[in-house]
Amino acid sequence: MKLMDPATFLQPDTVTEITVPAKRGRGRVKQDRTTRFNAKIDRSAGVNACHPWTASLTQADGYPQFWDVNPDTGKNTMRRANRVALEIKLGRSLRKDEIVLHAQGCSKTCCNGKHLRIGTYKENTADARIEKKLTGPKLNEKQVRTIVKLMRDGYERCHISERFGICYKTINLIMTGRTWGDITGIELVVKKSGGQKRPVTVVEPVRQRRGKQLEHGAVH
């Protein structure tokens, strides 16, 4: 059997280029934050159109989420992608009290910085009413304060819901600070994992509340 001359392997015309796949895990090249973020957005509709998020959504409410560094803790966590989009646009981190609002008629999965702005919970509620995303009677500031007082006094949601003609979800949004937070002073508490939890509200134990009935006009 004739052996091939080893020198032939060194000839330029006999060398074949081999592409080595990039290592995964610790050895892979890390992309910067903006590059990673933009790769998860669909911009095909144009610069001024909605740019829907193509990656994962939160199970609770279907909002886009992005693996990022929490500016408050410095730790990696899932964050709302619309907040990250506005941070990239503004070139700075957002404070806890700065709420990101979408333009009217915009999809909640949109991450186009042109469609995002800083606002308040009250503005968010007003936008939702204009877009008819909220149903039921419109509450005023006095009624909202009364609802908070009744909840803290231990009244059941069913009685409050019947009195004001609102659903349980509306009450929960008020008591967690997601709506009317600028009126009630209830601060929205954000978990390190990126989720949301209710602030601690001191109420009477269930057994003490069981027999308590709400009478119309009892609280003014």
Residue pairs with C-beta under 8 A, 6 or more apart in sequence:
8 14
9 15
22 28
22 29
31 39
33 68
33 84
33 88
34 88
37 66
37 81
37 84
37 85
37 88
37 111
40 53
40 54
40 55
40 66
40 81
41 51
41 52
41 53
41 54
41 111
41 112
42 51
42 52
42 53
42 54
43 51
45 51
47 114
48 112
48 114
49 112
50 106
50 107
50 109
50 110
50 112
50 115
51 110
51 111
51 112
52 107
52 109
52 110
52 111
53 64
53 81
53 109
53 110
53 111
55 64
55 65
55 66
55 81
56 64
56 65
57 63
57 64
57 65
57 109
58 64
58 65
58 78
58 195
60 195
60 196
62 108
62 109
63 80
63 81
63 82
63 108
63 109
64 80
64 81
64 82
64 109
64 111
65 78
65 79
65 80
65 81
65 194
66 78
66 79
66 80
66 81
66 84
67 76
67 77
67 78
67 79
68 76
68 77
68 78
68 79
68 84
69 75
69 76
69 77
70 76
70 77
70 79
70 192
71 93
71 94
72 96
73 192
75 192
77 192
77 193
77 194
78 193
78 194
79 194
80 100
80 194
81 111
82 100
82 102
82 108
82 110
82 111
82 116
83 94
83 100
84 111
85 111
85 112
85 113
85 116
86 94
86 100
86 113
86 116
86 117
86 118
87 93
87 94
88 113
89 113
89 114
89 116
94 100
94 118
96 190
98 118
99 118
99 119
99 120
99 121
99 124
100 116
100 117
100 118
100 119
101 116
101 117
101 118
101 119
101 123
101 124
101 127
102 108
102 110
102 115
102 116
102 127
103 115
103 116
103 117
104 127
104 130
104 131
105 131
106 115
110 116
120 181
120 182
121 177
121 178
121 179
121 180
121 181
121 182
122 180
122 182
122 183
124 179
125 134
125 179
125 180
128 134
129 138
136 165
136 166
136 167
136 170
137 164
137 165
137 166
139 147
139 164
139 166
139 170
139 180
141 180
141 183
143 164
144 174
144 180
144 183
144 184
145 183
145 184
146 219
146 220
147 160
147 164
147 171
147 174
148 174
148 175
148 184
148 186
149 219
150 159
150 160
150 214
150 219
151 157
151 160
151 171
151 175
151 201
151 203
152 201
152 202
152 203
153 203
153 204
153 219
154 203
154 204
154 208
154 209
154 212
155 209
155 212
155 214
156 209
156 212
156 214
157 168
157 171
159 213
159 214
160 166
160 171
160 214
161 167
161 168
161 171
163 214
163 216
170 179
172 198
173 179
173 180
174 180
174 184
174 186
175 186
175 198
175 199
175 201
176 186
176 188
176 196
176 198
176 199
177 184
177 186
177 187
177 188
177 189
177 199
178 188
178 196
181 187
181 188
186 199
187 199
188 196
188 199
189 196
189 197
189 198
189 199
190 196
190 197
191 197
203 209
204 212
